[in-house]
Amino acid sequence: MIAPPDPRSAAGDSPPADEGALRQTMEKYRFYHIIRLTDRLVTPGNPKYVSTQRLVLDALGKMDLKGKRVLDIGCRDGLFSF
């Protein structure tokens, strides 16, 4: 199953100094998707869209794409790229 990570799973951990700097940098930007960057660092996307994204990613995860080539021409915001 492919699914966006649960952002709550990264909460409460003490990040190393470089992760702290990355968190500060990320605060300058708006994120649409919630993407796991490290074991403790997740982009602060919009949780409102997670359930819909999960439905799509679950369906894709059930498809057998072995031996297939995929070209995502209109990737829009990159959901399928990740």
C-alpha positions as CSV (number, residue, x, y, z in Angstrom):
1,M,0.0,0.0,0.0
2,I,1.3,3.4,-1.0
3,A,0.0,6.2,1.2
4,P,1.1,9.7,2.4
5,P,2.7,9.5,5.8
6,D,0.9,10.4,8.9
7,P,2.4,13.8,10.0
8,R,1.6,13.0,13.7
9,S,4.1,10.2,13.6
10,A,7.0,12.7,13.3
11,A,5.8,14.9,16.2
12,G,7.6,15.0,19.5
13,D,11.0,13.8,18.4
14,S,14.0,15.9,19.0
15,P,15.4,16.7,15.5
16,P,19.2,17.0,14.9
17,A,20.4,20.5,14.4
18,D,20.3,20.3,10.6
19,E,16.7,19.1,10.7
20,G,15.9,22.1,12.8
21,A,17.4,24.4,10.2
22,L,15.4,22.6,7.5
23,R,12.2,23.0,9.5
24,Q,12.8,26.7,9.7
25,T,13.4,26.9,6.0
26,M,10.2,24.9,5.3
27,E,8.1,27.4,7.3
28,K,8.8,30.0,4.6
29,Y,6.8,27.9,2.1
30,R,3.3,26.5,1.6
31,F,3.1,22.8,1.0
32,Y,0.2,21.0,-0.6
33,H,1.3,17.4,0.0
34,I,2.5,15.8,3.2
35,I,5.8,14.1,2.2
36,R,8.1,12.2,4.5
37,L,11.6,13.7,4.1
38,T,13.4,11.8,6.9
39,D,12.2,9.5,9.7
40,R,11.3,12.6,11.8
41,L,10.7,15.3,9.2
42,V,7.5,15.7,7.1
43,T,6.4,18.6,5.0
44,P,3.5,20.5,6.5
45,G,1.0,19.8,3.8
46,N,-2.7,20.3,3.9
47,P,-4.3,17.3,5.8
48,K,-7.7,18.1,4.2
49,Y,-6.5,16.3,1.0
50,V,-4.9,13.2,2.6
51,S,-8.0,11.0,2.5
52,T,-8.6,11.7,-1.2
53,Q,-4.9,11.2,-2.0
54,R,-4.9,7.9,-0.1
55,L,-7.7,6.6,-2.2
56,V,-5.8,7.3,-5.4
57,L,-2.5,6.0,-4.1
58,D,-4.1,2.9,-2.7
59,A,-5.7,2.2,-6.2
60,L,-2.3,2.7,-7.9
61,G,-0.6,0.5,-5.3
62,K,-2.9,-2.4,-6.4
63,M,-1.9,-2.1,-10.0
64,D,0.7,-4.4,-11.4
65,L,3.1,-2.2,-13.2
66,K,6.0,-4.7,-13.4
67,G,7.7,-4.4,-16.8
68,K,5.7,-1.3,-17.7
69,R,7.0,2.2,-18.4
70,V,5.2,5.2,-17.1
71,L,5.5,8.8,-18.3
72,D,3.6,11.3,-16.1
73,I,3.3,14.2,-18.6
74,G,0.8,16.3,-16.7
75,C,2.1,15.8,-13.1
76,R,0.5,19.0,-11.9
77,D,1.6,19.1,-8.3
78,G,3.6,15.9,-8.3
79,L,1.4,13.5,-6.3
80,F,2.1,10.6,-8.5
81,S,5.8,11.6,-8.9
82,F,6.4,10.8,-5.2
